Amino acid sequence: MTLSPAVGILGVLYAVFTITLAILAVYALVLVIIFLRLRIAELKRTTKAESSGS
């Protein structure tokens, strides 16, 4: 049983699309983690400055 070339091309395109989506999801996750770490550090600095200032 042989598949037509169109099915092969669609399979390759689907694989590329799926891999691209997975890479974008990981990239977004990394950005969220970095942003949250920076935000938490900023909140800690703000809390320290308020508590030492009063």
PDB file of N, CA, C and O in Angstrom:
ATOM      1  N   MET A   1       0.848  -1.183   0.000  1.00  0.00           N
ATOM      2  CA  MET A   1       0.000   0.000   0.000  1.00  0.00           C
ATOM      3  C   MET A   1       0.889   1.240   0.000  1.00  0.00           C
ATOM      4  O   MET A   1       1.684   1.431   0.920  1.00  0.00           O
ATOM      5  N   THR A   2       0.764   2.056  -0.992  1.00  0.00           N
ATOM      6  CA  THR A   2       1.559   3.295  -1.053  1.00  0.00           C
ATOM      7  C   THR A   2       0.623   4.488  -0.910  1.00  0.00           C
ATOM      8  O   THR A   2      -0.507   4.486  -1.397  1.00  0.00           O
ATOM      9  N   LEU A   3       1.127   5.495  -0.233  1.00  0.00           N
ATOM     10  CA  LEU A   3       0.345   6.717  -0.052  1.00  0.00           C
ATOM     11  C   LEU A   3       0.672   7.692  -1.176  1.00  0.00           C
ATOM     12  O   LEU A   3       1.778   7.688  -1.716  1.00  0.00           O
ATOM     13  N   SER A   4      -0.281   8.505  -1.511  1.00  0.00           N
ATOM     14  CA  SER A   4      -0.043   9.499  -2.559  1.00  0.00           C
ATOM     15  C   SER A   4       0.903  10.577  -2.025  1.00  0.00           C
ATOM     16  O   SER A   4       1.003  10.756  -0.811  1.00  0.00           O
ATOM     17  N   PRO A   5       1.587  11.286  -2.895  1.00  0.00           N
ATOM     18  CA  PRO A   5       2.509  12.342  -2.443  1.00  0.00           C
ATOM     19  C   PRO A   5       1.811  13.437  -1.640  1.00  0.00           C
ATOM     20  O   PRO A   5       2.421  14.029  -0.750  1.00  0.00           O
ATOM     21  N   ALA A   6       0.557  13.713  -1.935  1.00  0.00           N
ATOM     22  CA  ALA A   6      -0.159  14.763  -1.210  1.00  0.00           C
ATOM     23  C   ALA A   6      -0.285  14.415   0.269  1.00  0.00           C
ATOM     24  O   ALA A   6      -0.146  15.284   1.130  1.00  0.00           O
ATOM     25  N   VAL A   7      -0.550  13.138   0.562  1.00  0.00           N
ATOM     26  CA  VAL A   7      -0.676  12.727   1.958  1.00  0.00           C
ATOM     27  C   VAL A   7       0.667  12.885   2.642  1.00  0.00           C
ATOM     28  O   VAL A   7       0.714  13.307   3.798  1.00  0.00           O
ATOM     29  N   GLY A   8       1.759  12.562   1.969  1.00  0.00           N
ATOM     30  CA  GLY A   8       3.092  12.729   2.534  1.00  0.00           C
ATOM     31  C   GLY A   8       3.402  14.187   2.801  1.00  0.00           C
ATOM     32  O   GLY A   8       3.952  14.526   3.849  1.00  0.00           O
ATOM     33  N   ILE A   9       3.052  15.056   1.858  1.00  0.00           N
ATOM     34  CA  ILE A   9       3.305  16.487   2.040  1.00  0.00           C
ATOM     35  C   ILE A   9       2.474  17.028   3.195  1.00  0.00           C
ATOM     36  O   ILE A   9       2.963  17.807   4.014  1.00  0.00           O
ATOM     37  N   LEU A  10       1.218  16.609   3.254  1.00  0.00           N
ATOM     38  CA  LEU A  10       0.372  17.060   4.371  1.00  0.00           C
ATOM     39  C   LEU A  10       0.915  16.556   5.698  1.00  0.00           C
ATOM     40  O   LEU A  10       0.869  17.271   6.699  1.00  0.00           O
ATOM     41  N   GLY A  11       1.421  15.351   5.713  1.00  0.00           N
ATOM     42  CA  GLY A  11       2.006  14.813   6.944  1.00  0.00           C
ATOM     43  C   GLY A  11       3.217  15.620   7.387  1.00  0.00           C
ATOM     44  O   GLY A  11       3.383  15.906   8.573  1.00  0.00           O
ATOM     45  N   VAL A  12       4.067  15.986   6.422  1.00  0.00           N
ATOM     46  CA  VAL A  12       5.248  16.797   6.745  1.00  0.00           C
ATOM     47  C   VAL A  12       4.818  18.173   7.242  1.00  0.00           C
ATOM     48  O   VAL A  12       5.354  18.672   8.232  1.00  0.00           O
ATOM     49  N   LEU A  13       3.852  18.788   6.559  1.00  0.00           N
ATOM     50  CA  LEU A  13       3.378  20.098   7.002  1.00  0.00           C
ATOM     51  C   LEU A  13       2.764  20.035   8.402  1.00  0.00           C
ATOM     52  O   LEU A  13       2.971  20.931   9.220  1.00  0.00           O
ATOM     53  N   TYR A  14       2.015  18.978   8.666  1.00  0.00           N
ATOM     54  CA  TYR A  14       1.416  18.814   9.996  1.00  0.00           C
ATOM     55  C   TYR A  14       2.500  18.650  11.054  1.00  0.00           C
ATOM     56  O   TYR A  14       2.398  19.215  12.142  1.00  0.00           O
ATOM     57  N   ALA A  15       3.540  17.877  10.737  1.00  0.00           N
ATOM     58  CA  ALA A  15       4.644  17.683  11.688  1.00  0.00           C
ATOM     59  C   ALA A  15       5.359  19.008  11.947  1.00  0.00           C
ATOM     60  O   ALA A  15       5.671  19.332  13.093  1.00  0.00           O
ATOM     61  N   VAL A  16       5.619  19.773  10.888  1.00  0.00           N
ATOM     62  CA  VAL A  16       6.286  21.069  11.056  1.00  0.00           C
ATOM     63  C   VAL A  16       5.416  22.002  11.892  1.00  0.00           C
ATOM     64  O   VAL A  16       5.916  22.685  12.786  1.00  0.00           O
ATOM     65  N   PHE A  17       4.129  22.033  11.605  1.00  0.00           N
ATOM     66  CA  PHE A  17       3.207  22.881  12.361  1.00  0.00           C
ATOM     67  C   PHE A  17       3.179  22.480  13.837  1.00  0.00           C
ATOM     68  O   PHE A  17       3.215  23.341  14.716  1.00  0.00           O
ATOM     69  N   THR A  18       3.114  21.180  14.106  1.00  0.00           N
ATOM     70  CA  THR A  18       3.065  20.695  15.486  1.00  0.00           C
ATOM     71  C   THR A  18       4.350  21.027  16.226  1.00  0.00           C
ATOM     72  O   THR A  18       4.308  21.464  17.376  1.00  0.00           O
ATOM     73  N   ILE A  19       5.488  20.823  15.580  1.00  0.00           N
ATOM     74  CA  ILE A  19       6.773  21.131  16.223  1.00  0.00           C
ATOM     75  C   ILE A  19       6.893  22.627  16.488  1.00  0.00           C
ATOM     76  O   ILE A  19       7.364  23.037  17.549  1.00  0.00           O
ATOM     77  N   THR A  20       6.467  23.446  15.520  1.00  0.00           N
ATOM     78  CA  THR A  20       6.515  24.894  15.709  1.00  0.00           C
ATOM     79  C   THR A  20       5.628  25.318  16.875  1.00  0.00           C
ATOM     80  O   THR A  20       6.021  26.164  17.679  1.00  0.00           O
ATOM     81  N   LEU A  21       4.453  24.743  16.968  1.00  0.00           N
ATOM     82  CA  LEU A  21       3.546  25.063  18.069  1.00  0.00           C
ATOM     83  C   LEU A  21       4.156  24.672  19.410  1.00  0.00           C
ATOM     84  O   LEU A  21       4.051  25.419  20.383  1.00  0.00           O
ATOM     85  N   ALA A  22       4.791  23.510  19.464  1.00  0.00           N
ATOM     86  CA  ALA A  22       5.426  23.058  20.705  1.00  0.00           C
ATOM     87  C   ALA A  22       6.567  23.996  21.096  1.00  0.00           C
ATOM     88  O   ALA A  22       6.720  24.327  22.272  1.00  0.00           O
ATOM     89  N   ILE A  23       7.364  24.425  20.122  1.00  0.00           N
ATOM     90  CA  ILE A  23       8.479  25.332  20.419  1.00  0.00           C
ATOM     91  C   ILE A  23       7.952  26.672  20.927  1.00  0.00           C
ATOM     92  O   ILE A  23       8.503  27.237  21.872  1.00  0.00           O
ATOM     93  N   LEU A  24       6.895  27.182  20.307  1.00  0.00           N
ATOM     94  CA  LEU A  24       6.315  28.450  20.761  1.00  0.00           C
ATOM     95  C   LEU A  24       5.739  28.323  22.168  1.00  0.00           C
ATOM     96  O   LEU A  24       5.840  29.254  22.967  1.00  0.00           O
ATOM     97  N   ALA A  25       5.141  27.182  22.472  1.00  0.00           N
ATOM     98  CA  ALA A  25       4.595  26.974  23.809  1.00  0.00           C
ATOM     99  C   ALA A  25       5.716  26.960  24.853  1.00  0.00           C
ATOM    100  O   ALA A  25       5.573  27.552  25.923  1.00  0.00           O
ATOM    101  N   VAL A  26       6.823  26.293  24.548  1.00  0.00           N
ATOM    102  CA  VAL A  26       7.960  26.259  25.487  1.00  0.00           C
ATOM    103  C   VAL A  26       8.548  27.660  25.639  1.00  0.00           C
ATOM    104  O   VAL A  26       8.895  28.068  26.747  1.00  0.00           O
ATOM    105  N   TYR A  27       8.664  28.395  24.540  1.00  0.00           N
ATOM    106  CA  TYR A  27       9.189  29.753  24.582  1.00  0.00           C
ATOM    107  C   TYR A  27       8.305  30.649  25.459  1.00  0.00           C
ATOM    108  O   TYR A  27       8.813  31.425  26.268  1.00  0.00           O
ATOM    109  N   ALA A  28       6.998  30.540  25.296  1.00  0.00           N
ATOM    110  CA  ALA A  28       6.075  31.331  26.115  1.00  0.00           C
ATOM    111  C   ALA A  28       6.203  30.956  27.591  1.00  0.00           C
ATOM    112  O   ALA A  28       6.155  31.826  28.461  1.00  0.00           O
ATOM    113  N   LEU A  29       6.365  29.673  27.872  1.00  0.00           N
ATOM    114  CA  LEU A  29       6.523  29.225  29.255  1.00  0.00           C
ATOM    115  C   LEU A  29       7.791  29.800  29.872  1.00  0.00           C
ATOM    116  O   LEU A  29       7.777  30.243  31.020  1.00  0.00           O
ATOM    117  N   VAL A  30       8.882  29.796  29.123  1.00  0.00           N
ATOM    118  CA  VAL A  30      10.140  30.360  29.620  1.00  0.00           C
ATOM    119  C   VAL A  30       9.986  31.852  29.887  1.00  0.00           C
ATOM    120  O   VAL A  30      10.466  32.352  30.904  1.00  0.00           O
ATOM    121  N   LEU A  31       9.320  32.568  28.980  1.00  0.00           N
ATOM    122  CA  LEU A  31       9.110  33.998  29.196  1.00  0.00           C
ATOM    123  C   LEU A  31       8.269  34.266  30.443  1.00  0.00           C
ATOM    124  O   LEU A  31       8.552  35.201  31.192  1.00  0.00           O
ATOM    125  N   VAL A  32       7.255  33.464  30.665  1.00  0.00           N
ATOM    126  CA  VAL A  32       6.411  33.632  31.850  1.00  0.00           C
ATOM    127  C   VAL A  32       7.225  33.383  33.114  1.00  0.00           C
ATOM    128  O   VAL A  32       7.095  34.128  34.085  1.00  0.00           O
ATOM    129  N   ILE A  33       8.057  32.354  33.116  1.00  0.00           N
ATOM    130  CA  ILE A  33       8.875  32.055  34.293  1.00  0.00           C
ATOM    131  C   ILE A  33       9.842  33.200  34.570  1.00  0.00           C
ATOM    132  O   ILE A  33       9.996  33.615  35.719  1.00  0.00           O
ATOM    133  N   ILE A  34      10.498  33.717  33.524  1.00  0.00           N
ATOM    134  CA  ILE A  34      11.434  34.828  33.715  1.00  0.00           C
ATOM    135  C   ILE A  34      10.694  36.056  34.242  1.00  0.00           C
ATOM    136  O   ILE A  34      11.154  36.710  35.178  1.00  0.00           O
ATOM    137  N   PHE A  35       9.546  36.368  33.637  1.00  0.00           N
ATOM    138  CA  PHE A  35       8.789  37.533  34.072  1.00  0.00           C
ATOM    139  C   PHE A  35       8.354  37.399  35.529  1.00  0.00           C
ATOM    140  O   PHE A  35       8.460  38.356  36.296  1.00  0.00           O
ATOM    141  N   LEU A  36       7.864  36.219  35.919  1.00  0.00           N
ATOM    142  CA  LEU A  36       7.413  36.034  37.297  1.00  0.00           C
ATOM    143  C   LEU A  36       8.570  36.149  38.282  1.00  0.00           C
ATOM    144  O   LEU A  36       8.405  36.721  39.359  1.00  0.00           O
ATOM    145  N   ARG A  37       9.742  35.614  37.927  1.00  0.00           N
ATOM    146  CA  ARG A  37      10.895  35.723  38.824  1.00  0.00           C
ATOM    147  C   ARG A  37      11.293  37.180  39.006  1.00  0.00           C
ATOM    148  O   ARG A  37      11.603  37.604  40.119  1.00  0.00           O
ATOM    149  N   LEU A  38      11.286  37.954  37.917  1.00  0.00           N
ATOM    150  CA  LEU A  38      11.627  39.375  38.026  1.00  0.00           C
ATOM    151  C   LEU A  38      10.582  40.120  38.856  1.00  0.00           C
ATOM    152  O   LEU A  38      10.924  40.983  39.665  1.00  0.00           O
ATOM    153  N   ARG A  39       9.329  39.788  38.656  1.00  0.00           N
ATOM    154  CA  ARG A  39       8.247  40.461  39.389  1.00  0.00           C
ATOM    155  C   ARG A  39       8.321  40.144  40.882  1.00  0.00           C
ATOM    156  O   ARG A  39       8.133  41.027  41.718  1.00  0.00           O
ATOM    157  N   ILE A  40       8.595  38.889  41.212  1.00  0.00           N
ATOM    158  CA  ILE A  40       8.709  38.504  42.625  1.00  0.00           C
ATOM    159  C   ILE A  40       9.885  39.229  43.262  1.00  0.00           C
ATOM    160  O   ILE A  40       9.774  39.711  44.389  1.00  0.00           O
ATOM    161  N   ALA A  41      11.020  39.315  42.552  1.00  0.00           N
ATOM    162  CA  ALA A  41      12.183  40.027  43.080  1.00  0.00           C
ATOM    163  C   ALA A  41      11.853  41.502  43.300  1.00  0.00           C
ATOM    164  O   ALA A  41      12.271  42.094  44.295  1.00  0.00           O
ATOM    165  N   GLU A  42      11.106  42.091  42.373  1.00  0.00           N
ATOM    166  CA  GLU A  42      10.724  43.496  42.510  1.00  0.00           C
ATOM    167  C   GLU A  42       9.808  43.695  43.718  1.00  0.00           C
ATOM    168  O   GLU A  42       9.961  44.664  44.462  1.00  0.00           O
ATOM    169  N   LEU A  43       8.867  42.789  43.913  1.00  0.00           N
ATOM    170  CA  LEU A  43       7.973  42.905  45.065  1.00  0.00           C
ATOM    171  C   LEU A  43       8.732  42.743  46.377  1.00  0.00           C
ATOM    172  O   LEU A  43       8.415  43.417  47.357  1.00  0.00           O
ATOM    173  N   LYS A  44       9.734  41.857  46.413  1.00  0.00           N
ATOM    174  CA  LYS A  44      10.538  41.680  47.629  1.00  0.00           C
ATOM    175  C   LYS A  44      11.331  42.950  47.927  1.00  0.00           C
ATOM    176  O   LYS A  44      11.426  43.368  49.081  1.00  0.00           O
ATOM    177  N   ARG A  45      11.910  43.574  46.870  1.00  0.00           N
ATOM    178  CA  ARG A  45      12.657  44.818  47.080  1.00  0.00           C
ATOM    179  C   ARG A  45      11.738  45.914  47.599  1.00  0.00           C
ATOM    180  O   ARG A  45      12.119  46.673  48.490  1.00  0.00           O
ATOM    181  N   THR A  46      10.548  46.000  47.058  1.00  0.00           N
ATOM    182  CA  THR A  46       9.596  47.023  47.489  1.00  0.00           C
ATOM    183  C   THR A  46       9.195  46.804  48.947  1.00  0.00           C
ATOM    184  O   THR A  46       9.088  47.757  49.719  1.00  0.00           O
ATOM    185  N   THR A  47       8.978  45.557  49.311  1.00  0.00           N
ATOM    186  CA  THR A  47       8.591  45.249  50.694  1.00  0.00           C
ATOM    187  C   THR A  47       9.720  45.592  51.662  1.00  0.00           C
ATOM    188  O   THR A  47       9.470  46.142  52.734  1.00  0.00           O
ATOM    189  N   LYS A  48      10.958  45.271  51.292  1.00  0.00           N
ATOM    190  CA  LYS A  48      12.103  45.581  52.149  1.00  0.00           C
ATOM    191  C   LYS A  48      12.253  47.095  52.303  1.00  0.00           C
ATOM    192  O   LYS A  48      12.516  47.583  53.402  1.00  0.00           O
ATOM    193  N   ALA A  49      12.090  47.828  51.222  1.00  0.00           N
ATOM    194  CA  ALA A  49      12.246  49.286  51.279  1.00  0.00           C
ATOM    195  C   ALA A  49      11.161  49.909  52.156  1.00  0.00           C
ATOM    196  O   ALA A  49      11.442  50.850  52.898  1.00  0.00           O
ATOM    197  N   GLU A  50       9.942  49.409  52.086  1.00  0.00           N
ATOM    198  CA  GLU A  50       8.858  49.956  52.906  1.00  0.00           C
ATOM    199  C   GLU A  50       9.072  49.630  54.382  1.00  0.00           C
ATOM    200  O   GLU A  50       8.841  50.479  55.243  1.00  0.00           O
ATOM    201  N   SER A  51       9.506  48.418  54.676  1.00  0.00           N
ATOM    202  CA  SER A  51       9.665  48.027  56.073  1.00  0.00           C
ATOM    203  C   SER A  51      10.860  48.715  56.712  1.00  0.00           C
ATOM    204  O   SER A  51      10.807  49.029  57.901  1.00  0.00           O
ATOM    205  N   SER A  52      11.943  48.965  55.967  1.00  0.00           N
ATOM    206  CA  SER A  52      13.110  49.640  56.527  1.00  0.00           C
ATOM    207  C   SER A  52      12.885  51.144  56.607  1.00  0.00           C
ATOM    208  O   SER A  52      13.495  51.810  57.443  1.00  0.00           O
ATOM    209  N   GLY A  53      12.043  51.678  55.776  1.00  0.00           N
ATOM    210  CA  GLY A  53      11.774  53.120  55.756  1.00  0.00           C
ATOM    211  C   GLY A  53      10.892  53.585  56.886  1.00  0.00           C
ATOM    212  O   GLY A  53      10.968  54.750  57.278  1.00  0.00           O
ATOM    213  N   SER A  54      10.045  52.707  57.434  1.00  0.00           N
ATOM    214  CA  SER A  54       9.116  53.151  58.475  1.00  0.00           C
ATOM    215  C   SER A  54       9.707  53.031  59.843  1.00  0.00           C
ATOM    216  O   SER A  54       9.052  53.365  60.831  1.00  0.00           O
TER     217      SER A  54
END
